[in-house]
Amino acid sequence: MFIILYYDVNQKRCNKMLKVCRKYLQWVQNSVFEGEISNANYERLVHEIKQIIKKEEGDSVIIYRFKMMYYSKREVLGNDKKEDITFI
Amino acid sequence: MFIILYYDVNQKRCNKMLKVCRKYLQWVQNSVFEGEISNANYERLVHEIKQIIKKEEGDSVIIYRFKMMYYSKREVLGNDKKEDITFI
């Protein structure tokens, strides 16, 4: 599946979030990630995020999951800062 | 159609972007907006954004357009900061 993820977390936790998200997705811009991900990796990603965020301190993570992207279009105005896909 | 929009623009232009995006969409978190929008309003939004951003200074706006959201799911971890829909 394809997902779009964006987070708004306390400054103290930004680096940890960046590190976890980069393991599974491509960085697009400040606290925004995109990418194809397997169900198994999705579960891992969510599990790791839940270990980091603190709801009581206002942390927020929004994830859009798409079974298919057939009905969508990605448009860029200005520059596209999306990192190239890094093959591990 | 439903769109997800996120921008990464020079600090000087953030307020202008916030103001334009709020006219058509709901604020979700820092520089991230979502919402249903008509084709006509979508054209207006893009036109207004193009008047603001400066590609040569690295400004970036990513827009995902979805004809239908049937194959998607929105998941929230932590808090959902999405503004309620404001009826003008």
N, CA and C atoms of all chains as a GROMACS GRO file, in nm:
protein
  528
    1MET      N    1   0.084  -0.119   0.000
    1MET     CA    2   0.000   0.000   0.000
    1MET      C    3   0.088   0.124   0.000
    2PHE      N    4   0.028   0.236  -0.038
    2PHE     CA    5   0.100   0.365  -0.038
    2PHE      C    6   0.050   0.446   0.080
    3ILE      N    7   0.142   0.511   0.152
    3ILE     CA    8   0.097   0.595   0.262
    3ILE      C    9   0.159   0.734   0.258
    4ILE      N   10   0.084   0.829   0.312
    4ILE     CA   11   0.133   0.964   0.337
    4ILE      C   12   0.125   0.982   0.488
    5LEU      N   13   0.237   1.025   0.547
    5LEU     CA   14   0.241   1.037   0.693
    5LEU      C   15   0.290   1.177   0.730
    6TYR      N   16   0.223   1.245   0.820
    6TYR     CA   17   0.278   1.371   0.871
    6TYR      C   18   0.260   1.377   1.022
    7TYR      N   19   0.360   1.435   1.086
    7TYR     CA   20   0.357   1.437   1.232
    7TYR      C   21   0.384   1.577   1.285
    8ASP      N   22   0.332   1.600   1.401
    8ASP     CA   23   0.352   1.727   1.472
    8ASP      C   24   0.378   1.686   1.617
    9VAL      N   25   0.505   1.672   1.652
    9VAL     CA   26   0.540   1.622   1.784
    9VAL      C   27   0.630   1.721   1.855
   10ASN      N   28   0.644   1.704   1.984
   10ASN     CA   29   0.729   1.791   2.065
   10ASN      C   30   0.872   1.787   2.007
   11GLN      N   31   0.936   1.905   2.007
   11GLN     CA   32   1.071   1.920   1.952
   11GLN      C   33   1.165   1.808   2.000
   12LYS      N   34   1.152   1.771   2.127
   12LYS     CA   35   1.241   1.670   2.188
   12LYS      C   36   1.233   1.537   2.114
   13ARG      N   37   1.117   1.510   2.048
   13ARG     CA   38   1.098   1.379   1.987
   13ARG      C   39   1.112   1.381   1.835
   14CYS      N   40   1.144   1.497   1.777
   14CYS     CA   41   1.151   1.508   1.632
   14CYS      C   42   1.256   1.416   1.572
   15ASN      N   43   1.375   1.414   1.631
   15ASN     CA   44   1.483   1.331   1.575
   15ASN      C   45   1.448   1.184   1.575
   16LYS      N   46   1.388   1.140   1.684
   16LYS     CA   47   1.349   0.998   1.692
   16LYS      C   48   1.246   0.966   1.584
   17MET      N   49   1.149   1.057   1.565
   17MET     CA   50   1.046   1.034   1.463
   17MET      C   51   1.108   1.030   1.323
   18LEU      N   52   1.200   1.124   1.299
   18LEU     CA   53   1.267   1.132   1.169
   18LEU      C   54   1.339   1.000   1.141
   19LYS      N   55   1.408   0.950   1.242
   19LYS     CA   56   1.487   0.827   1.226
   19LYS      C   57   1.396   0.708   1.195
   20VAL      N   58   1.287   0.695   1.269
   20VAL     CA   59   1.197   0.581   1.248
   20VAL      C   60   1.131   0.589   1.111
   21CYS      N   61   1.079   0.706   1.076
   21CYS     CA   62   1.007   0.720   0.948
   21CYS      C   63   1.100   0.696   0.829
   22ARG      N   64   1.225   0.740   0.845
   22ARG     CA   65   1.320   0.723   0.734
   22ARG      C   66   1.351   0.577   0.706
   23LYS      N   67   1.329   0.492   0.807
   23LYS     CA   68   1.356   0.348   0.786
   23LYS      C   69   1.258   0.289   0.685
   24TYR      N   70   1.138   0.348   0.678
   24TYR     CA   71   1.033   0.283   0.598
   24TYR      C   72   0.985   0.367   0.480
   25LEU      N   73   1.007   0.500   0.488
   25LEU     CA   74   0.945   0.590   0.391
   25LEU      C   75   1.045   0.693   0.337
   26GLN      N   76   0.998   0.773   0.237
   26GLN     CA   77   1.084   0.880   0.185
   26GLN      C   78   1.045   1.013   0.249
   27TRP      N   79   1.147   1.087   0.286
   27TRP     CA   80   1.125   1.221   0.341
   27TRP      C   81   1.079   1.312   0.227
   28VAL      N   82   0.974   1.392   0.251
   28VAL     CA   83   0.924   1.483   0.149
   28VAL      C   84   0.954   1.627   0.190
   29GLN      N   85   0.923   1.659   0.312
   29GLN     CA   86   0.957   1.789   0.366
   29GLN      C   87   0.936   1.782   0.518
   30ASN      N   88   0.954   1.892   0.588
   30ASN     CA   89   0.946   1.894   0.735
   30ASN      C   90   0.830   1.809   0.785
   31SER      N   91   0.863   1.703   0.853
   31SER     CA   92   0.767   1.613   0.920
   31SER      C   93   0.663   1.555   0.825
   32VAL      N   94   0.698   1.539   0.696
   32VAL     CA   95   0.606   1.475   0.600
   32VAL      C   96   0.682   1.366   0.525
   33PHE      N   97   0.621   1.245   0.522
   33PHE     CA   98   0.682   1.130   0.455
   33PHE      C   99   0.582   1.063   0.364
   34GLU      N  100   0.633   0.998   0.262
   34GLU     CA  101   0.548   0.926   0.167
   34GLU      C  102   0.617   0.794   0.134
   35GLY      N  103   0.536   0.700   0.077
   35GLY     CA  104   0.603   0.581   0.023
   35GLY      C  105   0.518   0.456   0.023
   36GLU      N  106   0.565   0.360  -0.057
   36GLU     CA  107   0.505   0.228  -0.060
   36GLU      C  108   0.554   0.151   0.062
   37ILE      N  109   0.466   0.074   0.122
   37ILE     CA  110   0.507  -0.001   0.242
   37ILE      C  111   0.424  -0.128   0.251
   38SER      N  112   0.486  -0.236   0.298
   38SER     CA  113   0.414  -0.363   0.313
   38SER      C  114   0.330  -0.356   0.442
   39ASN      N  115   0.232  -0.445   0.452
   39ASN     CA  116   0.149  -0.447   0.573
   39ASN      C  117   0.234  -0.476   0.696
   40ALA      N  118   0.328  -0.568   0.681
   40ALA     CA  119   0.413  -0.605   0.794
   40ALA      C  120   0.496  -0.484   0.840
   41ASN      N  121   0.557  -0.416   0.743
   41ASN     CA  122   0.637  -0.298   0.780
   41ASN      C  123   0.549  -0.186   0.834
   42TYR      N  124   0.427  -0.178   0.783
   42TYR     CA  125   0.335  -0.075   0.835
   42TYR      C  126   0.309  -0.099   0.983
   43GLU      N  127   0.284  -0.225   1.018
   43GLU     CA  128   0.258  -0.258   1.159
   43GLU      C  129   0.380  -0.223   1.244
   44ARG      N  130   0.499  -0.255   1.193
   44ARG     CA  131   0.624  -0.222   1.266
   44ARG      C  132   0.636  -0.071   1.286
   45LEU      N  133   0.611   0.003   1.175
   45LEU     CA  134   0.623   0.150   1.180
   45LEU      C  135   0.529   0.206   1.288
   46VAL      N  136   0.403   0.163   1.284
   46VAL     CA  137   0.304   0.214   1.381
   46VAL      C  138   0.346   0.179   1.524
   47HIS      N  139   0.393   0.055   1.539
   47HIS     CA  140   0.437   0.012   1.674
   47HIS      C  141   0.550   0.101   1.724
   48GLU      N  142   0.649   0.128   1.637
   48GLU     CA  143   0.765   0.209   1.679
   48GLU      C  144   0.722   0.353   1.709
   49ILE      N  145   0.630   0.406   1.628
   49ILE     CA  146   0.582   0.543   1.651
   49ILE      C  147   0.511   0.552   1.786
   50LYS      N  148   0.432   0.450   1.817
   50LYS     CA  149   0.358   0.452   1.944
   50LYS      C  150   0.451   0.450   2.065
   51GLN      N  151   0.573   0.395   2.047
   51GLN     CA  152   0.671   0.395   2.157
   51GLN      C  153   0.728   0.537   2.177
   52ILE      N  154   0.720   0.619   2.074
   52ILE     CA  155   0.785   0.752   2.080
   52ILE      C  156   0.688   0.860   2.127
   53ILE      N  157   0.569   0.866   2.065
   53ILE     CA  158   0.483   0.983   2.086
   53ILE      C  159   0.417   0.983   2.223
   54LYS      N  160   0.384   1.105   2.267
   54LYS     CA  161   0.317   1.124   2.396
   54LYS      C  162   0.189   1.206   2.371
   55LYS      N  163   0.077   1.134   2.367
   55LYS     CA  164  -0.050   1.199   2.338
   55LYS      C  165  -0.078   1.310   2.438
   56GLU      N  166  -0.046   1.283   2.565
   56GLU     CA  167  -0.077   1.381   2.669
   56GLU      C  168   0.002   1.512   2.652
   57GLU      N  169   0.110   1.506   2.571
   57GLU     CA  170   0.186   1.629   2.545
   57GLU      C  171   0.148   1.689   2.409
   58GLY      N  172   0.039   1.637   2.350
   58GLY     CA  173  -0.012   1.700   2.228
   58GLY      C  174   0.044   1.645   2.098
   59ASP      N  175   0.124   1.539   2.107
   59ASP     CA  176   0.182   1.485   1.983
   59ASP      C  177   0.072   1.433   1.890
   60SER      N  178   0.096   1.453   1.758
   60SER     CA  179  -0.006   1.413   1.660
   60SER      C  180   0.061   1.350   1.538
   61VAL      N  181   0.010   1.235   1.495
   61VAL     CA  182   0.060   1.170   1.373
   61VAL      C  183  -0.061   1.133   1.289
   62ILE      N  184  -0.065   1.183   1.166
   62ILE     CA  185  -0.175   1.150   1.074
   62ILE      C  186  -0.119   1.060   0.963
   63ILE      N  187  -0.186   0.951   0.937
   63ILE     CA  188  -0.142   0.859   0.830
   63ILE      C  189  -0.259   0.834   0.736
   64TYR      N  190  -0.232   0.861   0.608
   64TYR     CA  191  -0.331   0.825   0.506
   64TYR      C  192  -0.282   0.698   0.437
   65ARG      N  193  -0.365   0.596   0.436
   65ARG     CA  194  -0.329   0.469   0.373
   65ARG      C  195  -0.412   0.453   0.246
   66PHE      N  196  -0.345   0.414   0.139
   66PHE     CA  197  -0.416   0.399   0.010
   66PHE      C  198  -0.393   0.260  -0.046
   67LYS      N  199  -0.503   0.183  -0.064
   67LYS     CA  200  -0.488   0.049  -0.121
   67LYS      C  201  -0.441   0.062  -0.265
   68MET      N  202  -0.490   0.166  -0.331
   68MET     CA  203  -0.441   0.189  -0.467
   68MET      C  204  -0.437   0.338  -0.493
   69MET      N  205  -0.347   0.377  -0.579
   69MET     CA  206  -0.332   0.520  -0.607
   69MET      C  207  -0.391   0.556  -0.743
   70TYR      N  208  -0.473   0.466  -0.797
   70TYR     CA  209  -0.524   0.485  -0.932
   70TYR      C  210  -0.604   0.615  -0.946
   71TYR      N  211  -0.675   0.650  -0.842
   71TYR     CA  212  -0.762   0.766  -0.853
   71TYR      C  213  -0.696   0.892  -0.800
   72SER      N  214  -0.562   0.890  -0.794
   72SER     CA  215  -0.497   1.009  -0.736
   72SER      C  216  -0.394   1.068  -0.830
   73LYS      N  217  -0.356   1.190  -0.799
   73LYS     CA  218  -0.254   1.259  -0.879
   73LYS      C  219  -0.169   1.341  -0.782
   74ARG      N  220  -0.038   1.336  -0.805
   74ARG     CA  221   0.053   1.413  -0.720
   74ARG      C  222   0.102   1.534  -0.799
   75GLU      N  223   0.076   1.652  -0.748
   75GLU     CA  224   0.115   1.773  -0.821
   75GLU      C  225   0.216   1.852  -0.740
   76VAL      N  226   0.316   1.905  -0.808
   76VAL     CA  227   0.421   1.980  -0.738
   76VAL      C  228   0.422   2.124  -0.791
   77LEU      N  229   0.412   2.221  -0.702
   77LEU     CA  230   0.428   2.362  -0.738
   77LEU      C  231   0.560   2.406  -0.676
   78GLY      N  232   0.650   2.459  -0.757
   78GLY     CA  233   0.781   2.494  -0.703
   78GLY      C  234   0.872   2.373  -0.709
   79ASN      N  235   0.943   2.346  -0.603
   79ASN     CA  236   1.043   2.238  -0.602
   79ASN      C  237   0.988   2.111  -0.539
   80ASP      N  238   1.042   1.996  -0.584
   80ASP     CA  239   1.007   1.868  -0.523
   80ASP      C  240   1.126   1.824  -0.440
   81LYS      N  241   1.112   1.829  -0.309
   81LYS     CA  242   1.225   1.800  -0.223
   81LYS      C  243   1.229   1.654  -0.180
   82LYS      N  244   1.140   1.573  -0.241
   82LYS     CA  245   1.132   1.434  -0.198
   82LYS      C  246   1.265   1.364  -0.221
   83GLU      N  247   1.311   1.299  -0.115
   83GLU     CA  248   1.436   1.227  -0.125
   83GLU      C  249   1.423   1.113  -0.225
   84ASP      N  250   1.530   1.084  -0.295
   84ASP     CA  251   1.525   0.966  -0.381
   84ASP      C  252   1.507   0.843  -0.294
   85ILE      N  253   1.453   0.740  -0.354
   85ILE     CA  254   1.430   0.614  -0.280
   85ILE      C  255   1.567   0.555  -0.245
   86THR      N  256   1.591   0.533  -0.117
   86THR     CA  257   1.721   0.477  -0.077
   86THR      C  258   1.704   0.326  -0.064
   87PHE      N  259   1.783   0.254  -0.139
   87PHE     CA  260   1.777   0.106  -0.136
   87PHE      C  261   1.875   0.054  -0.031
   88ILE      N  262   1.821  -0.017   0.068
   88ILE     CA  263   1.909  -0.063   0.178
   88ILE      C  264   1.973  -0.195   0.136
   89MET      N  265  -1.351   1.681  -0.538
   89MET     CA  266  -1.236   1.596  -0.511
   89MET      C  267  -1.180   1.630  -0.373
   90PHE      N  268  -1.101   1.533  -0.321
   90PHE     CA  269  -1.037   1.553  -0.189
   90PHE      C  270  -0.890   1.580  -0.214
   91ILE      N  271  -0.834   1.675  -0.141
   91ILE     CA  272  -0.690   1.697  -0.159
   91ILE      C  273  -0.618   1.704  -0.025
   92ILE      N  274  -0.491   1.665  -0.030
   92ILE     CA  275  -0.398   1.683   0.081
   92ILE      C  276  -0.289   1.775   0.028
   93LEU      N  277  -0.262   1.882   0.101
   93LEU     CA  278  -0.165   1.980   0.053
   93LEU      C  279  -0.061   2.006   0.163
   94TYR      N  280   0.067   2.002   0.130
   94TYR     CA  281   0.167   2.045   0.229
   94TYR      C  282   0.270   2.130   0.158
   95TYR      N  283   0.315   2.231   0.235
   95TYR     CA  284   0.409   2.326   0.175
   95TYR      C  285   0.530   2.347   0.266
   96ASP      N  286   0.636   2.384   0.200
   96ASP     CA  287   0.762   2.415   0.269
   96ASP      C  288   0.814   2.539   0.198
   97VAL      N  289   0.781   2.656   0.256
   97VAL     CA  290   0.816   2.781   0.189
   97VAL      C  291   0.899   2.868   0.283
   98ASN      N  292   0.962   2.968   0.227
   98ASN     CA  293   1.042   3.060   0.306
   98ASN      C  294   0.954   3.125   0.415
   99GLN      N  295   1.014   3.141   0.532
   99GLN     CA  296   0.943   3.196   0.650
   99GLN      C  297   0.861   3.321   0.614
  100LYS      N  298   0.918   3.407   0.530
  100LYS     CA  299   0.853   3.535   0.492
  100LYS      C  300   0.716   3.511   0.428
  101ARG      N  301   0.698   3.394   0.367
  101ARG     CA  302   0.576   3.369   0.290
  101ARG      C  303   0.477   3.276   0.363
  102CYS      N  304   0.512   3.232   0.483
  102CYS     CA  305   0.426   3.136   0.554
  102CYS      C  306   0.287   3.192   0.582
  103ASN      N  307   0.282   3.315   0.628
  103ASN     CA  308   0.151   3.373   0.663
  103ASN      C  309   0.059   3.384   0.542
  104LYS      N  310   0.116   3.426   0.432
  104LYS     CA  311   0.036   3.438   0.308
  104LYS      C  312  -0.017   3.301   0.267
  105MET      N  313   0.069   3.199   0.276
  105MET     CA  314   0.026   3.062   0.238
  105MET      C  315  -0.085   3.013   0.332
  106LEU      N  316  -0.066   3.039   0.461
  106LEU     CA  317  -0.166   2.997   0.561
  106LEU      C  318  -0.301   3.060   0.528
  107LYS      N  319  -0.298   3.190   0.497
  107LYS     CA  320  -0.421   3.263   0.469
  107LYS      C  321  -0.493   3.207   0.346
  108VAL      N  322  -0.418   3.184   0.240
  108VAL     CA  323  -0.479   3.134   0.114
  108VAL      C  324  -0.535   2.993   0.136
  109CYS      N  325  -0.455   2.906   0.197
  109CYS     CA  326  -0.499   2.766   0.214
  109CYS      C  327  -0.622   2.756   0.303
  110ARG      N  328  -0.627   2.843   0.404
  110ARG     CA  329  -0.741   2.839   0.496
  110ARG      C  330  -0.871   2.878   0.428
  111LYS      N  331  -0.861   2.952   0.317
  111LYS     CA  332  -0.984   2.992   0.246
  111LYS      C  333  -1.055   2.870   0.186
  112TYR      N  334  -0.975   2.766   0.154
  112TYR     CA  335  -1.033   2.654   0.078
  112TYR      C  336  -1.029   2.522   0.153
  113LEU      N  337  -0.938   2.510   0.252
  113LEU     CA  338  -0.913   2.378   0.314
  113LEU      C  339  -0.908   2.388   0.467
  114GLN      N  340  -0.900   2.269   0.531
  114GLN     CA  341  -0.887   2.269   0.678
  114GLN      C  342  -0.741   2.250   0.718
  115TRP      N  343  -0.699   2.330   0.815
  115TRP     CA  344  -0.565   2.317   0.868
  115TRP      C  345  -0.555   2.187   0.946
  116VAL      N  346  -0.449   2.111   0.925
  116VAL     CA  347  -0.430   1.984   0.998
  116VAL      C  348  -0.316   1.999   1.096
  117GLN      N  349  -0.206   2.050   1.049
  117GLN     CA  350  -0.092   2.080   1.135
  117GLN      C  351   0.003   2.169   1.057
  118ASN      N  352   0.118   2.203   1.116
  118ASN     CA  353   0.212   2.295   1.050
  118ASN      C  354   0.223   2.269   0.901
  119SER      N  355   0.180   2.363   0.822
  119SER     CA  356   0.193   2.362   0.675
  119SER      C  357   0.130   2.239   0.610
  120VAL      N  358   0.027   2.180   0.674
  120VAL     CA  359  -0.046   2.067   0.613
  120VAL      C  360  -0.196   2.096   0.617
  121PHE      N  361  -0.259   2.081   0.499
  121PHE     CA  362  -0.403   2.108   0.487
  121PHE      C  363  -0.471   1.991   0.417
  122GLU      N  364  -0.597   1.974   0.446
  122GLU     CA  365  -0.677   1.869   0.383
  122GLU      C  366  -0.815   1.926   0.351
  123GLY      N  367  -0.888   1.856   0.260
  123GLY     CA  368  -1.028   1.893   0.245
  123GLY      C  369  -1.086   1.864   0.108
  124GLU      N  370  -1.219   1.866   0.105
  124GLU     CA  371  -1.291   1.855  -0.022
  124GLU      C  372  -1.287   1.991  -0.091
  125ILE      N  373  -1.275   1.988  -0.222
  125ILE     CA  374  -1.267   2.115  -0.295
  125ILE      C  375  -1.321   2.095  -0.436
  126SER      N  376  -1.390   2.195  -0.488
  126SER     CA  377  -1.443   2.186  -0.625
  126SER      C  378  -1.329   2.212  -0.725
  127ASN      N  379  -1.351   2.172  -0.849
  127ASN     CA  380  -1.249   2.196  -0.951
  127ASN      C  381  -1.222   2.346  -0.967
  128ALA      N  382  -1.330   2.423  -0.965
  128ALA     CA  383  -1.314   2.568  -0.982
  128ALA      C  384  -1.232   2.627  -0.868
  129ASN      N  385  -1.263   2.588  -0.746
  129ASN     CA  386  -1.187   2.640  -0.632
  129ASN      C  387  -1.044   2.589  -0.633
  130TYR      N  388  -1.028   2.466  -0.683
  130TYR     CA  389  -0.892   2.411  -0.691
  130TYR      C  390  -0.806   2.496  -0.784
  131GLU      N  391  -0.865   2.536  -0.899
  131GLU     CA  392  -0.792   2.622  -0.994
  131GLU      C  393  -0.758   2.756  -0.928
  132ARG      N  394  -0.853   2.811  -0.855
  132ARG     CA  395  -0.826   2.940  -0.786
  132ARG      C  396  -0.714   2.924  -0.684
  133LEU      N  397  -0.720   2.814  -0.605
  133LEU     CA  398  -0.618   2.791  -0.502
  133LEU      C  399  -0.479   2.783  -0.567
  134VAL      N  400  -0.467   2.704  -0.671
  134VAL     CA  401  -0.336   2.686  -0.738
  134VAL      C  402  -0.287   2.821  -0.794
  135HIS      N  403  -0.382   2.895  -0.854
  135HIS     CA  404  -0.344   3.026  -0.910
  135HIS      C  405  -0.290   3.118  -0.800
  136GLU      N  406  -0.359   3.121  -0.686
  136GLU     CA  407  -0.317   3.211  -0.576
  136GLU      C  408  -0.182   3.166  -0.518
  137ILE      N  409  -0.164   3.034  -0.508
  137ILE     CA  410  -0.035   2.982  -0.455
  137ILE      C  411   0.080   3.021  -0.548
  138LYS      N  412   0.054   3.012  -0.678
  138LYS     CA  413   0.160   3.045  -0.775
  138LYS      C  414   0.202   3.191  -0.766
  139GLN      N  415   0.109   3.277  -0.720
  139GLN     CA  416   0.143   3.420  -0.704
  139GLN      C  417   0.234   3.440  -0.582
  140ILE      N  418   0.232   3.344  -0.491
  140ILE     CA  419   0.305   3.362  -0.364
  140ILE      C  420   0.445   3.298  -0.370
  141ILE      N  421   0.453   3.174  -0.414
  141ILE     CA  422   0.578   3.098  -0.398
  141ILE      C  423   0.686   3.144  -0.494
  142LYS      N  424   0.811   3.122  -0.449
  142LYS     CA  425   0.928   3.156  -0.531
  142LYS      C  426   1.014   3.030  -0.545
  143LYS      N  427   1.002   2.966  -0.661
  143LYS     CA  428   1.073   2.840  -0.686
  143LYS      C  429   1.223   2.860  -0.669
  144GLU      N  430   1.270   2.976  -0.718
  144GLU     CA  431   1.416   2.998  -0.715
  144GLU      C  432   1.469   3.011  -0.572
  145GLU      N  433   1.378   3.034  -0.476
  145GLU     CA  434   1.421   3.040  -0.335
  145GLU      C  435   1.391   2.909  -0.262
  146GLY      N  436   1.357   2.804  -0.341
  146GLY     CA  437   1.342   2.671  -0.281
  146GLY      C  438   1.204   2.638  -0.229
  147ASP      N  439   1.107   2.725  -0.255
  147ASP     CA  440   0.971   2.696  -0.205
  147ASP      C  441   0.916   2.568  -0.270
  148SER      N  442   0.839   2.492  -0.188
  148SER     CA  443   0.787   2.364  -0.239
  148SER      C  444   0.643   2.345  -0.189
  149VAL      N  445   0.554   2.309  -0.281
  149VAL     CA  446   0.416   2.278  -0.245
  149VAL      C  447   0.379   2.144  -0.312
  150ILE      N  448   0.338   2.047  -0.229
  150ILE     CA  449   0.299   1.917  -0.283
  150ILE      C  450   0.147   1.903  -0.263
  151ILE      N  451   0.078   1.866  -0.368
  151ILE     CA  452  -0.067   1.848  -0.359
  151ILE      C  453  -0.102   1.708  -0.410
  152TYR      N  454  -0.174   1.633  -0.324
  152TYR     CA  455  -0.228   1.504  -0.369
  152TYR      C  456  -0.376   1.523  -0.395
  153ARG      N  457  -0.419   1.489  -0.516
  153ARG     CA  458  -0.560   1.502  -0.552
  153ARG      C  459  -0.622   1.363  -0.563
  154PHE      N  460  -0.739   1.348  -0.503
  154PHE     CA  461  -0.805   1.216  -0.506
  154PHE      C  462  -0.946   1.229  -0.563
  155LYS      N  463  -0.972   1.159  -0.675
  155LYS     CA  464  -1.108   1.164  -0.732
  155LYS      C  465  -1.204   1.097  -0.636
  156MET      N  466  -1.154   0.992  -0.571
  156MET     CA  467  -1.241   0.930  -0.471
  156MET      C  468  -1.153   0.878  -0.357
  157MET      N  469  -1.212   0.873  -0.240
  157MET     CA  470  -1.134   0.831  -0.124
  157MET      C  471  -1.172   0.690  -0.080
  158TYR      N  472  -1.237   0.620  -0.169
  158TYR     CA  473  -1.291   0.488  -0.135
  158TYR      C  474  -1.182   0.392  -0.090
  159TYR      N  475  -1.067   0.402  -0.154
  159TYR     CA  476  -0.961   0.306  -0.125
  159TYR      C  477  -0.864   0.358  -0.020
  160SER      N  478  -0.908   0.455   0.058
  160SER     CA  479  -0.812   0.512   0.154
  160SER      C  480  -0.867   0.506   0.296
  161LYS      N  481  -0.774   0.524   0.389
  161LYS     CA  482  -0.812   0.524   0.530
  161LYS      C  483  -0.725   0.628   0.601
  162ARG      N  484  -0.787   0.707   0.686
  162ARG     CA  485  -0.713   0.808   0.761
  162ARG      C  486  -0.695   0.759   0.903
  163GLU      N  487  -0.572   0.746   0.949
  163GLU     CA  488  -0.546   0.694   1.083
  163GLU      C  489  -0.476   0.802   1.164
  164VAL      N  490  -0.517   0.812   1.291
  164VAL     CA  491  -0.457   0.914   1.378
  164VAL      C  492  -0.389   0.844   1.496
  165LEU      N  493  -0.261   0.876   1.519
  165LEU     CA  494  -0.190   0.828   1.638
  165LEU      C  495  -0.168   0.951   1.725
  166GLY      N  496  -0.211   0.947   1.848
  166GLY     CA  497  -0.200   1.067   1.932
  166GLY      C  498  -0.321   1.155   1.908
  167ASN      N  499  -0.300   1.283   1.892
  167ASN     CA  500  -0.410   1.379   1.881
  167ASN      C  501  -0.440   1.413   1.736
  168ASP      N  502  -0.568   1.448   1.710
  168ASP     CA  503  -0.608   1.496   1.578
  168ASP      C  504  -0.628   1.646   1.589
  169LYS      N  505  -0.538   1.722   1.532
  169LYS     CA  506  -0.544   1.868   1.547
  169LYS      C  507  -0.622   1.934   1.435
  170LYS      N  508  -0.684   1.850   1.348
  170LYS     CA  509  -0.753   1.906   1.233
  170LYS      C  510  -0.862   2.001   1.279
  171GLU      N  511  -0.859   2.120   1.220
  171GLU     CA  512  -0.960   2.220   1.254
  171GLU      C  513  -1.098   2.170   1.210
  172ASP      N  514  -1.199   2.203   1.289
  172ASP     CA  515  -1.334   2.169   1.241
  172ASP      C  516  -1.361   2.246   1.114
  173ILE      N  517  -1.450   2.192   1.034
  173ILE     CA  518  -1.486   2.258   0.907
  173ILE      C  519  -1.555   2.389   0.940
  174THR      N  520  -1.501   2.498   0.888
  174THR     CA  521  -1.563   2.627   0.918
  174THR      C  522  -1.656   2.662   0.802
  175PHE      N  523  -1.781   2.684   0.831
  175PHE     CA  524  -1.878   2.717   0.726
  175PHE      C  525  -1.883   2.868   0.712
  176ILE      N  526  -1.852   2.916   0.593
  176ILE     CA  527  -1.845   3.062   0.575
  176ILE      C  528  -1.986   3.112   0.543
   0.00000   0.00000   0.00000
